[in-house]
Amino acid sequence: MKRIGMLTSGGDCQALNAAMRGVVKTLLNSGEKMEIYGFIDGYRGLIYGNYRMLTGKDFSGILTVGGTILGTSRTPFKLIREPDENGIDKVEAMKKNYKKLKLDCLVILGGNGTHKTANLLRSEGLNVVTLPKTIDNDLWGTDMTFGFQSAVDIATNAIDCIHTTAASHGRVFIVEVMGHKVGWLTLNAGMAGGADIILLPEIPYDINKVVNAIEMRHKNGSRFTIIAVAEGAISKEDAKLSKKEYKEKLRTRKYPSVSYEVAAQIQEKSGREVRVTVPGHVQRGGSPCPYDRVFASRLGSEAGRLIMEEKYGFMVGYVNREIVRVPLEDVAGKLKSVDPDATIVKEAKRLGICFGD
């Protein structure tokens, strides 16, 4: 009898349910007898012992369902060692509930912060297997994370829809894509949607070069310009600020986000009409795309195999088109950013896409 705990932590995304289903179906089809404890709202459920017993039926019919049947929440890693408002030691509480339920393994689905805590629990002696979830695709040790391709599809569709109105009115349109620290989502959606300018956190932009690119398009006969801007895009001037100075600027900035600041600067310098569209959390929602359904199922299947083999302390990743096992300690605390000299960036520039650098 295997006793398995399962939780989803951090921001939600498509294919969380598909990945959990993959784990459970693999174990059930192996003939393994098991009890499944689903912790509610991520690590919070593990800390406070909030869980419910699940059966195979709970995982039936959820392959195409977005979100997570377990609920999720953010439990910042930087606060994980600090007692809560009632003085509860979070790490000790998680260990206690793990042992109280006599779990053989904890299956954790999440992104960067989630993996830091998962690795901490591993170092504290808990058996852990993780699955890489994030629309940002910024987890170290895997070429792809589930949720990413679904978010690319949604962000691309937003850019596609903007094209017709931008062309009709001859405007500059900015589409703000999710991604505070890395630009994989904006880069891929921007290229797929035919954006003319792409601004990423990893490539600080010069607003004058952005305006020059817009003017050049106009001179060449283009009536409109589409700009894909990551939430965390940063100007060359701001990139020179210290972390503290930049945080203070963000706190006092009169614009809702960087996209509105860029829009104001373009209007001021060029006199052109600029509109901003923010798809926001739509990018996390809805059904997973077919790619993510297959991908998450494959990852879940390998996680199930790890449990059957009693091999713990791994994240199931994807490298060179193969499902792989990556030691958790190699993943935690590392960010997979867009290299400004990456092949895909160079290819985009050859296509005429401006990055403002």
N, C-alpha and C positions, 0 to 999 in steps of 0.2 A: 504493500500500500504506500503510494507516494502522497505526501501532503504538501500542496503547492500554494504559495501565496502569490498574488498577482496585483500589480498596481500600475496606473498611468499617471505620470507627473509632468508638470510644466504646462505650456500652452497646448491646446488641443490641435489636432489636425486630422486630415483624412487618413483612413486605413489603420487607425489604432485598433478598431474592432476586428479588422481583417487579420492583423498580426496576432492578436490574442486567440482568435479562432484557429489560426494555423498551429499554434502551440497545443491547444487542447485537442484538436482533431488528430494531430500526430500521436499524442499520448493515448487517446482512446483507441485509435486504429492499431496500436501496438499491443493492445490487450492489457495495458498497464492499468491496474486499479488505482484510483486516486481520489483525493478530496481537494477541492479547489476553494480557496478563501480569497475572495475579491475585496481588496481594501478600497474604501470609498474616498474619493477626492485625494488620490496620490499619497504622498508620505504622511499627510495629515491623518489619514485613516490608519496607517501603521503606527503612528505615534500614540493615538488615542484609542486604539483597539476598535475602530469602527469598520466592520467588515460584514460581508454576507456570504453564506455558502452558495456555491454555484454548481450547476451540473452541465452536462453536455448540451442540454436543451437551451441553456442560456446563450450558447454560442452558435445556435442555429439561426440562419436567416440574417446574420449581421455582416456578411461579407461586403455588402454594398452600402452599409449604413455609416455615415460620417460621425465625428465626435467619438465619445467613449462611453460604453455602458457602465463604467465604474466611476465616472466623474473624474475631474482632475483639479489641481490647484498648484500654485507656485509656493515652494518652500525653499527660500534662498539658501544656498550652501553657506554663504558667509554668516548666516544666523543659526546654522544647524547646531553649533556647539553652545549657543546661548540658551539658557533656560527660558521657557515661555512665561507668560504673565502670571502663571500660578506656580512658577518655580520648577516646573517639570523639566528634567534633563531629556531632551528629545532623542538623542542617540541611545541612551540607556532604555528609554521607553520603547523604542523600536526593537531593540534586542530582546527586551522582556516579552513583548507580544509575539515575536518570532518564536521564542522558546516556549511560551505558554501554549501556543497552538501546535507545537512540535513539528514545525515545518521542515521539510527536507530541502526546500529551495524557494527562493523568492525571484519571480520573473518581473523585471522592471522595464517599462517602456518610457523613453524620454529623450531629452536632448542634453546639452552641455552641463547645465547645473544638476540635472537628474543623475548624470553619470558620475559627477563628482561625489554625490552622496552615496550612490551605489558602490563606488570604489571604497569609500569610507566604511560602509557596512561590511564589505568583503574583508577589509583589513581588521575589522572587529570580530571576524570569525564566522560571519553568515555566508551561506551558500547562495550565490547570486548569479543570474544570467540576465543579460540586458539586450534590448532591441533598439536600434537607432531611429528615433522619431524626431523630425523637425522639418518645417517647410523651408528652413534656411539652408539646409544641406551643408552645415558647417561643422559636423562632428568629425573629429580626427579618427583615422583608421578605417574609414569606409568611403568608397567613391560616391555612394548614394545613400540617402535616408528616405524612408517612406514618408509620404506627405508632400515631398518636394515637387514631384512631377504633377500632382493634382493642383498644387498652388501655381505652378508655372502655367498650366492650362488656363486657370481662371484669370491670372494676371494678363496673360496673352490675349484672352478674349476681351478684357477691358481695353487694352490698347487697340485691338482690332475695331472695336465699336467706336472708339474715339476718332479713328482715321476718317470715317465718313463725315462726321460733323466738322472736324478740323478742315477737311478739304472743301466742304461746302462754304464755310465762312472765311477761309483763308487766315486762320488763327494759328498761334503757337499754343499747343496743349502739353501740359505736364501731367503725367500719370505717376503718382507716388506708389511705389511698390514696397511691401514689407521687407525689413532687413536693417536692423540697427547697427550691427557690427560687421556683417559681411554682405557681399553683393551678388551671390550666386543666383538668387531668384530674379533680381532685377536684370542681371546680365542675360540670362536665358530667355526671360519673358521679353526683354527689350529686343533681342535679336529675332526671336520668333514673331514678334509683332511688328517688325519693321521700323523700330524707333530710329530716329536720325541722330539722337544724342542720348548717351547713357551715362549717368553720374552714380558712382559707387563709393562706398566708405573707404575702400582701399586705394582709390586713385583721386587724390584731392584735385578739385577743379579750379580753373581760372575763369571767372564769370565773363571776362572779355573774350576769351576763346569760345565760350558758349555762344555769345552774341555774334561773334564773327562767323561761326558756323551757320547760324540762322540767316545772317545777311547774305552769305555765299549761296545758300539754297535759294533765296529770293532772287538773287542776280541770275541764277541758272534756270529760273522759270518755275520754281516750286512755290505754290501759294501758301503752304502750311509747313509746320515743323512739329514732330512728335518727340517729346523728351521723356524718357523713363528715368525716374529719380528714386534711389533707395532712401528709405527713412533716415538712414545714418550717413548719407552723403555729406561731404565736408569740403569747404573751400580751402584753397592753399593758405589763405591768411589764418583761418581758424585752426588748421592743422599745425601751425607753429605755436599755438597757445599751449600752456600746460594743461594737464587734465583738470585741475581745479579751476583754472581760468575759463576753460571751455564749458564746464558744467555751469559756471556762474552765468556765462553768456546765454546758454540754453534756458536757464531759469528766468532770465530777464528779457529774453527775446520777444519782440512784439508780434512775431508771426507764429501761427499755430504749428508750423513745421518748416523744414528746410525748403520744401517745394514752394511754399508761399513766399519765402524770402527770395528764392531764385526768380520766381515770377515777377516780383516787384522790381528786382534789379534789371531784368530783361526789358520790362516796360519802360523803366527810367532811361536806360541806355539806348533803346532802339525805337521806342514809341509804338511798338507793336502790341496788339491786344493778346493777352495771355490768359488762359483758363487752367485751373488745377482740378484734377479728378483724383480722389482718394478711395480706391476700392476697399481698403481697410480689412476688417476681419472676414469679409466675404472670401478672402484668399484662403482662409483656414476651413471654410465650411463646405457643406454639400457632400455628395457621394465621392468616394475615391475614384479616380480614373482607372481604366482597365490595367494600365501599367502598374499602378500602386497596389491594386488588388492582387496581382500575380506576385509582385515583389514582396509585399508584406507577408503573403502566404508562404513564400519560400523561406523568408527569415524566420517565421514562426515555426516552420517545419524543422529547421536546423536547431532552433532553441529546444524544441521537444526532444530531439535526438541527444542534445547535450545532457538534458535531464535524465533520460533513460540510461545514458552512459555514466551518469554521476560525475560529470566534468563541469566544474563551476568556476566562476571568476572570469567569464568571458563575455564580450559583446559579440553578437552575431553581425558581421559586416559584409561588405560587397566590394571586392577588389579585382580589377581586370576581368569583370564579367563572371566572377565566381563567388559563391557564398563562402565566407571564411570565418574563423574564430580568432578574435583579437583580444589579448589580455586586457582586462579592465584598467590596470595600472598604466597601460600604454595610451589609453584614450582620455582618461580623466584630466581635466584642466588644460586641454589643448584645443585650439581653434583652427579649423580649416578655412583659411581666407582665400580670396581671389588674388593670385599673384599678378601684379601689373604687367609682368613680362610673360604671362601664360600664353600658350599657343592660341587659345580661344580669343583672348583679347587682341592679339596681333591679327588674327583672321578677321575679327570684327572691324578693326581699323582699316584693313585692306578693302573691306566692303564700303568704306566711306563713313563709318559710324564715328562720331566724335565723343571723346571721353572728357573733354575739357582740360586735358593736361598739356 
